[in-house]
Amino acid sequence: MAEVVASDRSGRIVIPKNLRLELGIKENTKFILTKRGHGQLLLQKLDVEEIARRLEEELAGRDIDAIVQTVRKEIDEKIRANYPDLLT
């Protein structure tokens, strides 16, 4: 489904009512706005409960502490490589 909308002077756009109702968009709903190539913007509803559900599902049975430790180690290595003066 495609809708044509116009922005106002402040750059705001209005999401059509039928889409707001269909997607459950209410006041203060949060979104992620991503700039894409060729003048495209991607607007994605940020659903914290859905993210939490997916994380629980994807991480079930995995050692979270080990994952965190690995990620921290990778970050530290990248900082040392890219910003050696920062850690001296």
Stockholm file with secondary structure:
# STOCKHOLM 1.0

chainA/1-88         MAEVVASDRSGRIVIPKNLRLELGIKENTKFILTKRGHGQLLLQKLDVEEIARRLEEELAGRDIDAIVQTVRKEIDEKIRANYPDLLT
#=GR chainA/1-88 SS CCCCCCCCTTSCCCCCHHHHHHHTCCTTCCEEEEECSTTCEEEEECCHHHHHHHHHHHHTTSCHHHHHHHHHHHHHHHHHHHCGGGGC
#=GC SS_cons        CCCCCCCCTTSCCCCCHHHHHHHTCCTTCCEEEEECSTTCEEEEECCHHHHHHHHHHHHTTSCHHHHHHHHHHHHHHHHHHHCGGGGC
//
